[in-house]
């Protein structure tokens, strides 16, 4: 076993907000400690202390006790198997001990830094029944691999602990502290020999982007870099494809449909290891609202449904994980729900830091919570709301009156109702909601010029009566200026320099009415087609083609592309190459258009396959003359049955030419 230790004092249990350990509260109650860390070393030397100096005191006591024999020998091994960390402990009794209650405890501890040391991140215990000298047993427990855990700094710890107050291992002297009645009889620690000490951090990729990583010295064996055998796997290659070329890992993004886990497998000297990270693909044209529901008694689904009635620029995503969706310019607003006492959540500084960065970049945040303004410790994001939390109030909210852009509105309140903080606006912030009796503000809006915030000390989903929840939601959406539709421009512009044919793809929306086409800034035509043939072009001259999507609400921004024509006349049709040009729209529902061109007349086949490689339908099997063509697929198979949502591939053959492209049907 690598790095086993016969004597180990685990000063590693933690209950602070930054590195909380599982079962901390239960273990704290078991030990009944007054301050942490505390310890009864060897069961007979008690020490109680806290702060940064306690480690030195423990070390002195430990050095005096380290050679005292134990009735148990432990041999601990840490291994990886099937996506789990498996801990095996072989126990040998070297002495007979009284029959009593004992536990064997499995833990994963994590090293943070030289100044911090480690804390418990996983915990499990079961009965330990060996008592007779010479008896042996093997104990095994597995924990799921956490992709965020750096295995190079993770240790497996196994303890055998006496958990009764009788027998030879109990010691008096501090009867008010049961801690000294739970001595640790033996412990072992191990790490895993093959690890990736500097794994790739979770990353964000743009749609249709490629990123490459050099995996040289990526895996370490017992602390030294080794040339491990590598394989990679993507949890969804239709979103992010992961490929290996020797030591180069290349990621290519195809879709912005969610998080993808990338697993890097290494093998060396009979050991296997896995290093995992997540990739989130961002389409620069995607927009969304995040409902961050941290309330133990959730109201997020109710708020989400109301927001969807008024937000037309994208999706409304409900989550309890602040890292689930990128807090960037794609996020039009974040609604943070913290709940009302006694079912409330205290915002952490880590979460607050992400929100402040988002606001500094021009974001919009609504945040509600009964205790977050006047009772909980303020985080770095609280000053962004320009709210003064005056009083940790009581359960007296029954009516809510509106002010400023809610002037004249009134609601009855049926949400959770305890310790509703009394608020007051600071500076240019304004009162938005108020309780008439007793009179106090319970909602404040603030426009900084860079970002906008709304803070409330009640649950928005509890509003009803004369005015509705929808009235409140629509007003906040308008205040955040995200109440319109997103006027997306056309994408994937291309000009065939041999013919002057200008093509583009439609944005994935239903509201547009057509396109305005420009050449060097001069309007050419309004069309509903996805192509336009430029004429009278001069070879060798640089031109700029532009196109604008036209909506009922107005035009999108213009997107442009430069090209230099090199046109050779060949009758009325000039085609430079046989080509499968793509489909539009993509994703689509229920119909998409597939464009292709034929340089030389001949038989052409165009077939659709599912992700399993099974033929779905044949769209074309015919002789085609030279020219540009477009055909449609209506999402049905050869039996005229509609197929399900998913990824499909369309394959074209013409002479020696073969090409395959991907399309997504989203119902």
Order of alpha helices (4+ residues) and beta strands (2+ residues): alpha-beta-beta-alpha-beta-beta-beta-beta-beta-beta-beta-beta-beta-beta-beta-beta-beta-beta-beta-beta-beta-beta-alpha-beta-beta-beta-beta-alpha-beta-beta-beta-beta-beta-beta-beta-beta-beta-alpha-beta-beta-beta-beta-beta-beta-beta-beta-beta-beta-beta-beta-beta-beta-beta
